[in-house]
Amino acid sequence: MESNLKYDKHLFICTNQRVNSERPSCGEARGMELVQAFKKEIKDRGLNVNMRAQKTGCLDICEQGPSVVVYPEGVFYGNVQLSDVTEIVEEHLVNGRPVARLRLKFERPA
């Protein structure tokens, strides 16, 4: 079956940096370090043909950052640390099981 997706999984890691703001920013809390760690883990496992990790601007969940979102599922992760990268890649990207302890769930207004 043909797919319209270029990648099986696509990770967006927030690297937004705010200047003179009371809100936290993921970029100041290791955003680029996380991008590099995800890219390295994906490449080292030979997954970089079907999966991609890249930096993005604000995901607007700053208070729960550093944040990552995985598509096509639209799974958001919060408070992601460098020590979580291998687990997210192994459990979610490879085995298809989102990491429950990091997963953010949002209530939609009625």
Beta strands, then each sheet from edge to edge (+ up, - down):
strand 1: 9-14
strand 2: 51-56
strand 3: 68-71
strand 4: 75-77
strand 5: 103-104
sheet 1: 2+ 1+ 3- 4+ 5-
end
